[in-house]
Amino acid sequence: MARLPRFVIPDQPQHVIIRGNNRTEIFCADADYNFYLEKLKLACDKHGCSVHAYVLMTNHVHLLITPHLEQSLGKAMQMLGRYYVQYYNTCYRRTGTLWEGRYKATLIDSETYLLTCMRYIELNPVRAGIAVDPSDYPWSSHGYNALGQPDELVAPHFEYSCLGESEEARHAAYRDLFKHQLSENAIVDIREATNKSWVLGNDHFKQRIQDQLNRQIEPKARGGDRKSQQFKANRPDLG
């Protein structure tokens, strides 16, 4: 069965996940992280993408990225992947693929989900138990977005810029967002939408994207929850 083209709308943010093959390590030393970030910026600059948030874990990468042309994201990820595989295989004297298939991505409703997705990405090390606070983890955009540390890769999104009139105010307002835990529903929604390549947003956003792309953008509703009492009442044979 042919794979459907990705959902791509220029200037609409996307959450991207890139995983190592069989969930194996793709970063083993500081030099690996630095090389990846260097080539990520190079690829994004060349092909017209803006990175708003990122985290590099040992075996996968999360990006919140806006492609400015229809082919921007695909070309940037292809260029980055080739650079990094060549580098990694040379350094660690290995051959073959490094990635677990194609990268996964979902269109993000920026008004509803952009700041939530930024927090989701930068909290990844905390959820993984390798950092107590996102500021403790060096390989993410949190240092820039929350603390104002220099990071040439990060391009603030409009929604982030609206957090305050000055850089200091924006950093402080962004830090305040981390005082509140992400809801489990938000975490599940982001994970499912990205892993299954559906659109992440409210009903109005989803309908607009569906009308624009003329494609199904979320799973079709099922006939009912087979465990629910109401469903069982309508199906006595399942009681």
C-alpha positions as CSV (number, residue, x, y, z in Angstrom):
1,M,0.0,0.0,0.0
2,A,1.4,3.4,-1.0
3,R,2.2,5.8,1.8
4,L,0.2,8.9,1.9
5,P,2.1,12.2,1.5
6,R,2.8,14.0,4.7
7,F,0.6,16.8,5.9
8,V,2.6,19.9,4.9
9,I,1.4,23.5,4.9
10,P,4.0,26.2,4.6
11,D,4.4,28.3,7.8
12,Q,2.4,25.9,9.9
13,P,4.4,24.4,12.8
14,Q,5.0,20.7,13.0
15,H,6.1,18.4,15.9
16,V,8.7,16.0,14.5
17,I,10.1,12.8,16.1
18,I,13.3,11.1,14.8
19,R,14.2,7.8,16.4
20,G,17.2,5.5,16.3
21,N,16.7,2.1,14.7
22,N,15.3,-0.3,17.2
23,R,15.4,2.5,19.8
24,T,19.2,2.2,19.9
25,E,21.5,5.1,20.8
26,I,22.2,7.8,18.2
27,F,24.2,10.1,20.6
28,C,27.1,8.7,22.6
29,A,29.3,11.7,23.3
30,D,29.0,15.5,23.6
31,A,30.6,15.8,20.1
32,D,27.7,13.9,18.6
33,Y,25.1,16.3,20.0
34,N,27.1,19.3,18.9
35,F,27.5,17.9,15.4
36,Y,23.8,17.1,15.1
37,L,22.8,20.6,16.2
38,E,25.3,22.2,13.8
39,K,24.0,20.2,10.9
40,L,20.4,20.8,11.9
41,K,20.9,24.5,11.7
42,L,22.7,24.2,8.4
43,A,19.9,22.1,6.9
44,C,17.2,24.4,8.2
45,D,18.9,27.6,6.9
46,K,19.4,26.0,3.5
47,H,15.9,24.7,3.1
48,G,13.8,27.3,4.9
49,C,12.8,25.9,8.3
50,S,12.6,27.6,11.7
51,V,13.2,25.6,14.9
52,H,11.2,26.8,17.9
53,A,12.0,24.0,20.4
54,Y,14.0,20.9,20.4
55,V,15.4,18.1,22.7
56,L,18.1,15.6,21.8
57,M,17.7,12.4,23.8
58,T,20.1,9.5,23.6
59,N,18.0,7.5,21.1
60,H,15.6,10.1,19.6
61,V,15.0,13.7,18.8
62,H,12.0,16.0,19.2
63,L,11.6,19.1,17.1
64,L,9.0,21.9,16.9
65,I,9.7,23.3,13.5
66,T,8.0,25.5,10.9
67,P,8.7,24.8,7.2
68,H,8.3,27.8,5.1
69,L,8.0,26.0,1.8
70,E,6.1,22.8,0.9
71,Q,9.3,20.8,0.5
72,S,11.3,22.5,3.3
73,L,10.9,20.0,6.0
74,G,11.5,16.9,3.9
75,K,14.6,18.3,2.3
76,A,16.0,19.5,5.6
77,M,15.4,16.2,7.4
78,Q,16.9,14.3,4.4
79,M,20.0,16.5,4.4
80,L,20.4,16.3,8.2
81,G,20.0,12.5,8.2
82,R,22.6,11.9,5.5
83,Y,25.2,14.2,7.2
84,Y,24.7,12.6,10.6
85,V,24.6,8.9,9.5
86,Q,27.9,9.4,7.6
87,Y,29.4,11.1,10.6
88,Y,28.2,8.5,13.1
89,N,29.2,5.5,11.1
90,T,32.6,6.9,10.6
91,C,33.1,7.8,14.2
92,Y,31.9,4.4,15.5
93,R,33.1,2.2,12.7
94,R,29.7,0.9,11.8
95,T,27.7,0.5,8.6
96,G,24.0,0.5,7.7
97,T,21.0,2.5,8.7
98,L,20.8,4.6,11.9
99,W,17.1,5.7,11.8
100,E,13.9,3.8,12.6
101,G,12.2,4.5,9.2
102,R,10.8,7.9,8.3
103,Y,10.6,10.7,10.8
104,K,7.1,11.1,12.3
105,A,5.4,14.5,12.2
106,T,2.1,16.2,12.9
107,L,0.7,19.6,12.0
108,I,0.3,21.8,15.2
109,D,-2.5,24.2,15.9
110,S,-0.2,27.0,17.0
111,E,-2.9,29.0,18.9
112,T,-4.0,26.0,21.0
113,Y,-1.0,23.7,21.2
114,L,2.3,25.5,20.3
115,L,3.3,26.4,23.8
116,T,2.0,23.1,25.2
117,C,4.1,21.2,22.6
118,M,7.2,23.3,23.5
119,R,6.8,22.3,27.2
120,Y,6.2,18.7,26.2
121,I,9.4,18.6,24.2
122,E,11.6,20.3,26.8
123,L,10.1,18.2,29.7
124,N,11.2,15.0,27.9
125,P,14.3,14.6,30.0
126,V,12.3,15.1,33.2
127,R,9.7,12.4,32.2
128,A,12.6,10.1,31.3
129,G,14.0,10.5,34.8
130,I,17.4,11.9,33.7
131,A,16.8,15.4,34.9
132,V,15.0,16.9,37.8
133,D,14.3,20.2,36.0
134,P,14.4,20.9,32.3
135,S,17.1,23.5,32.9
136,D,19.4,20.7,34.1
137,Y,19.5,19.1,30.6
138,P,22.0,20.8,28.2
139,W,20.7,19.4,24.9
140,S,17.4,21.2,24.5
141,S,16.0,24.6,23.7
142,H,15.0,25.3,27.3
143,G,18.1,27.2,28.0
144,Y,17.2,29.7,25.3
145,N,13.4,29.8,25.8
146,A,13.3,29.9,29.6
147,L,16.7,31.4,30.6
148,G,17.9,33.5,27.7
149,Q,21.0,31.5,27.0
150,P,22.5,32.0,23.5
151,D,21.3,29.5,20.9
152,E,21.5,30.4,17.2
153,L,19.3,27.4,16.2
154,V,16.1,28.7,18.0
155,A,13.8,31.1,16.2
156,P,11.0,32.3,18.5
157,H,7.5,31.6,17.2
158,F,4.9,34.4,17.2
159,E,2.9,32.7,20.0
160,Y,6.1,32.7,22.2
161,S,6.8,36.3,21.3
162,C,3.4,37.2,22.7
163,L,4.4,36.1,26.2
164,G,5.9,39.5,26.9
165,E,7.1,42.8,25.5
166,S,10.8,42.2,26.3
167,E,13.1,39.2,26.2
168,E,13.2,39.1,30.0
169,A,9.5,39.2,30.3
170,R,9.1,36.4,27.7
171,H,11.7,34.2,29.5
172,A,9.9,34.8,32.9
173,A,6.5,34.1,31.5
174,Y,7.7,30.9,29.8
175,R,9.3,29.7,33.0
176,D,6.0,30.3,34.8
177,L,4.4,27.8,32.4
178,F,6.5,25.0,33.8
179,K,5.1,25.6,37.3
180,H,2.1,23.7,36.1
181,Q,2.2,20.1,35.1
182,L,1.1,19.0,31.6
183,S,-2.1,17.2,31.8
184,E,-2.1,13.5,30.9
185,N,-4.6,14.2,28.2
186,A,-2.3,16.7,26.5
187,I,0.6,14.2,26.7
188,V,-1.5,11.5,25.1
189,D,-2.9,13.8,22.4
190,I,0.6,14.9,21.4
191,R,2.0,11.4,21.4
192,E,-0.8,9.9,19.4
193,A,-1.1,12.6,16.9
194,T,2.7,12.6,16.2
195,N,3.2,8.8,16.2
196,K,0.2,8.3,13.9
197,S,0.8,11.4,11.8
198,W,-2.6,13.0,12.5
199,V,-3.3,16.7,12.9
200,L,-3.1,18.2,16.4
201,G,-5.6,20.9,17.2
202,N,-9.1,21.9,18.1
203,D,-12.1,20.9,16.0
204,H,-12.1,24.2,14.0
205,F,-8.4,23.9,13.2
206,K,-8.9,20.2,12.1
207,Q,-11.8,21.1,9.9
208,R,-9.8,24.0,8.3
209,I,-6.9,21.7,7.5
210,Q,-9.1,19.0,6.2
211,D,-10.9,21.4,3.9
212,Q,-7.5,22.8,2.7
213,L,-5.9,19.5,2.1
214,N,-9.0,17.5,1.1
215,R,-7.8,14.5,3.2
216,Q,-8.8,12.7,6.4
217,I,-6.8,14.3,9.2
218,E,-7.8,12.2,12.2
219,P,-9.0,8.7,12.9
220,K,-12.6,7.9,12.0
221,A,-14.9,7.7,15.0
222,R,-15.5,4.1,16.1
223,G,-18.8,2.5,16.8
224,G,-18.5,2.8,20.6
225,D,-16.5,1.9,23.6
226,R,-17.0,-1.9,24.0
227,K,-16.4,-1.6,27.7
228,S,-18.9,1.2,28.4
229,Q,-22.1,0.4,30.3
230,Q,-24.1,2.2,27.7
231,F,-22.6,0.2,24.9
232,K,-23.2,-3.1,26.7
233,A,-26.8,-2.1,27.4
234,N,-27.4,-1.8,23.7
235,R,-25.6,-5.1,23.2
236,P,-26.8,-7.6,25.8
237,D,-24.6,-10.3,24.2
238,L,-21.5,-8.4,25.5
239,G,-22.7,-8.1,29.1
